[in-house]
Amino acid sequence: MNILQVNSSARQNGHSTKLAHELAQALVAAQPGAQLKVRDLTTQPHPALDEATLGALFTPVDQRTPEQAARVALDDALIAEVQAADVVVLGVPMYNFGVSSQLKNWIDAIARAKVTFQYTANGPEGLLKNKKVIAVLTRGGLYRDQPHDTQVPYLRNVLGFLGMTDVQFVYAEGIAMGPEAEAAALASAREQIAELTA
């Protein structure tokens, strides 16, 4: 089993990173021989999608400048990691009701037409199939199953579009609501992790 852990917090030791690490380690312990690859977008931020990047992606491979080839290679590396993974563990903090810019940049990098999805006569088809995704969601307030939870619908939609339809969520909510609430949120998340990895 190949496990890919993606940390997307703006803080190196954020709660989402710590819990994602605990989850990934529990998966490794439960599967002898499992291999873990950690992609830390905090210490190794991925560049945002911009006009130069789009220009590079839409330039035929044999016509790219060395700079364009180098930029595309950065995205290629992320795509290869996801393609090789059986399980993807995402550390997902909530920032202003959404995902972090670090995670959005990663998603923009791995979403590539004719590589991770394609358009067919029957509509779009995701090409990153047969993978399990577990997203560890950390939130300052309480958003689970509420209309203002934009993260879960967004992640289900974009990951499903890429073919990753087996998506589960671990919730740590109320972290900013005082020390007791924070402790309870982390304990609850750890219970959910234990259930998922039993």
CORRA-V962195 format. One record per residue. N is the residue number from 1. RES is the residue in one letter. NEAR is the number of other ideal C-beta (glycine too) atoms within 8 Angstrom. Layout:
n=N res=RES near=NEAR
n=N res=RES near=NEAR
This chain:
n=1 res=M near=9
n=2 res=N near=10
n=3 res=I near=16
n=4 res=L near=13
n=5 res=Q near=13
n=6 res=V near=13
n=7 res=N near=14
n=8 res=S near=15
n=9 res=S near=14
n=10 res=A near=8
n=11 res=R near=7
n=12 res=Q near=8
n=13 res=N near=5
n=14 res=G near=13
n=15 res=H near=11
n=16 res=S near=16
n=17 res=T near=15
n=18 res=K near=9
n=19 res=L near=17
n=20 res=A near=15
n=21 res=H near=12
n=22 res=E near=10
n=23 res=L near=15
n=24 res=A near=13
n=25 res=Q near=9
n=26 res=A near=12
n=27 res=L near=15
n=28 res=V near=10
n=29 res=A near=7
n=30 res=A near=8
n=31 res=Q near=8
n=32 res=P near=3
n=33 res=G near=5
n=34 res=A near=11
n=35 res=Q near=7
n=36 res=L near=10
n=37 res=K near=11
n=38 res=V near=8
n=39 res=R near=12
n=40 res=D near=9
n=41 res=L near=15
n=42 res=T near=14
n=43 res=T near=6
n=44 res=Q near=7
n=45 res=P near=8
n=46 res=H near=11
n=47 res=P near=8
n=48 res=A near=7
n=49 res=L near=7
n=50 res=D near=7
n=51 res=E near=5
n=52 res=A near=8
n=53 res=T near=11
n=54 res=L near=9
n=55 res=G near=9
n=56 res=A near=13
n=57 res=L near=9
n=58 res=F near=5
n=59 res=T near=9
n=60 res=P near=5
n=61 res=V near=6
n=62 res=D near=4
n=63 res=Q near=5
n=64 res=R near=11
n=65 res=T near=5
n=66 res=P near=6
n=67 res=E near=7
n=68 res=Q near=12
n=69 res=A near=11
n=70 res=A near=8
n=71 res=R near=12
n=72 res=V near=11
n=73 res=A near=8
n=74 res=L near=11
n=75 res=D near=13
n=76 res=D near=8
n=77 res=A near=8
n=78 res=L near=13
n=79 res=I near=13
n=80 res=A near=8
n=81 res=E near=11
n=82 res=V near=13
n=83 res=Q near=8
n=84 res=A near=8
n=85 res=A near=12
n=86 res=D near=8
n=87 res=V near=13
n=88 res=V near=13
n=89 res=V near=16
n=90 res=L near=13
n=91 res=G near=17
n=92 res=V near=15
n=93 res=P near=14
n=94 res=M near=13
n=95 res=Y near=9
n=96 res=N near=4
n=97 res=F near=8
n=98 res=G near=10
n=99 res=V near=12
n=100 res=S near=13
n=101 res=S near=7
n=102 res=Q near=13
n=103 res=L near=13
n=104 res=K near=10
n=105 res=N near=14
n=106 res=W near=14
n=107 res=I near=10
n=108 res=D near=9
n=109 res=A near=13
n=110 res=I near=13
n=111 res=A near=10
n=112 res=R near=11
n=113 res=A near=6
n=114 res=K near=4
n=115 res=V near=7
n=116 res=T near=13
n=117 res=F near=15
n=118 res=Q near=8
n=119 res=Y near=7
n=120 res=T near=7
n=121 res=A near=2
n=122 res=N near=4
n=123 res=G near=5
n=124 res=P near=8
n=125 res=E near=10
n=126 res=G near=13
n=127 res=L near=10
n=128 res=L near=12
n=129 res=K near=7
n=130 res=N near=3
n=131 res=K near=13
n=132 res=K near=9
n=133 res=V near=13
n=134 res=I near=14
n=135 res=A near=12
n=136 res=V near=17
n=137 res=L near=15
n=138 res=T near=16
n=139 res=R near=13
n=140 res=G near=7
n=141 res=G near=8
n=142 res=L near=8
n=143 res=Y near=11
n=144 res=R near=7
n=145 res=D near=3
n=146 res=Q near=7
n=147 res=P near=3
n=148 res=H near=6
n=149 res=D near=10
n=150 res=T near=8
n=151 res=Q near=13
n=152 res=V near=9
n=153 res=P near=8
n=154 res=Y near=10
n=155 res=L near=13
n=156 res=R near=9
n=157 res=N near=8
n=158 res=V near=10
n=159 res=L near=11
n=160 res=G near=11
n=161 res=F near=10
n=162 res=L near=13
n=163 res=G near=13
n=164 res=M near=13
n=165 res=T near=7
n=166 res=D near=7
n=167 res=V near=13
n=168 res=Q near=9
n=169 res=F near=9
n=170 res=V near=14
n=171 res=Y near=10
n=172 res=A near=15
n=173 res=E near=13
n=174 res=G near=12
n=175 res=I near=13
n=176 res=A near=7
n=177 res=M near=9
n=178 res=G near=5
n=179 res=P near=5
n=180 res=E near=6
n=181 res=A near=11
n=182 res=E near=12
n=183 res=A near=8
n=184 res=A near=9
n=185 res=A near=13
n=186 res=L near=12
n=187 res=A near=8
n=188 res=S near=11
n=189 res=A near=14
n=190 res=R near=10
n=191 res=E near=8
n=192 res=Q near=10
n=193 res=I near=14
n=194 res=A near=9
n=195 res=E near=7
n=196 res=L near=11
n=197 res=T near=10
n=198 res=A near=5
